[in-house]
Amino acid sequence: MTAREHLRVLRWVDASLALLYFACALTLGWWSLGKASVAIALQDAGEPHDFEAFAFALGCALVALTLAQSGLFVLTAWRIGRARGRWLQTVAVVLLLNAPPLFLAFGVYALWVCWWNPATRAIFDGPSSGDV
């Protein structure tokens, strides 16, 4: 594969991960709204609702973090052909290092493309590191 093809693969995988994380955020949001409705129903019934309130707060925090990571992948996919894109890709990959093995394999590939592949390093380090 050529250097530009490697960067296109990174762009597509980053965009796919952004969609995956966005879908996860929607699912977590739906779950947290369910917990909030249970907490409200229990409060109206006069029963304790500490767990549901905690689950709602935790769900909101997870939605915010997941949306932030989805946004990071969108930004990375947009900037990967430019000099700062290498740093964004590195930050995104570091966040994936504790993920399942498939994400870890993508992380190792992304680090190789951004830092160790001589052809793509020439694109990042070149005088015109414009969009690919």
N, C-alpha and C positions, 0 to 999 in steps of 0.2 A: 504494500500500500504506500501511496505517496504521503507526504506530510499533510497536505490539504485534506486528503481522505481521512486521515487519523483525526484531524480537527473536526471534520464533519460528523464522524462517528461520535466523538465527545459531545458535539452539539445536540445530536439526536438523543443520545442517552440522557443528557442533562434535561432536555425538554420532557422526555418520558418520565424521569424521576420527579420533575416538577408536577406533572399531572398526577402521578401516584401519590405524592405527598398532599396534594390538594384534595384528592379523593379521601385520603385518610383523615384530613382535617374536617371534611364534611361529615364523615362517619362519626368522628369523635364529637362534633358539634351536635349531631342528632342524638347521640347517647347522652350527652350532658343535658340537653333539653329534656330528655326523658327523666333523668334523675331530678331535675328541677321540678317537673310536674309532680313526681312522686313526693318530693319534699313538701310542696305546697298542699297536696292532698292530705298528707300525714299531719301537717300543721293545722289544717282545718278540722281534722278528726281529733286533735288534741294529743296525738302520740308523738314520741320523740322522733326527730328526723335528722340527727347529727350526721349519720353516714351519708345520707342523700345530699345534704348541703356540702359536705366535704367532697363527695364525688363530683358534684356540679362545679365546685371551685377548681378541683384538679382537672376536670374535663376542659374548662375554659383556658387554663394555663397550657394544657397540651395542645389545644386548638391554636392558640397564639404561637407556640413554638413550632408547630407543624406548618402553619402558614408562613412563618418567617423562613423556614428551611425551603419551602416550596418557592418562595420569592427569591431566595439565594440561587436556586437552580435555574430559575428563569433568567436572572441577571447573568449567571455564568454562561448559559447557552447563548445569550446575546453577545457577550464580550469575549468569548473564547478565542477568537482570531486576533485579538489585540494584546498588547503587552500586559495590561492589568488583568486580562482574562486568565492568565496563568496563575496569578495569585488567588483570584476568586475560585478557580478550579481546585487549587490546593486546599483552601479553607473548606470548600464543600466536601472534598474527599476526606479530610481529617474528621469531619462530622460523621462520615460513613464508616469509619474504621471499626466501630463496635457493632456494626450491622451484620446481617446474615452473610454467608460466604459469597453469594453472587455479587453483593454490593462491594465486598472486600476485593473481589477479583476486578471489578470495574475501577475501584480506587487505585489498585496497583497499576492497571493499564493507564489510567489518567495521569498518574504521577510519572510513569515512563514517558508518555507522550509529551507532557509539559516540561520535564526537567532533564531526561536522559536521552531521548531520541535526538540525534544531531540534526536531522532535517527539520524537525519542528522547532528546535531551539534556534535555528537560524531564522525562522519566521518570527519568533518572539523577540529575538535580539536584534533583528535587522532594522535598518533605518526607517523603513516604511512598514511598520507592523500594523497595517490597516486590516479591514475586515476580510475574512476569507470567504 
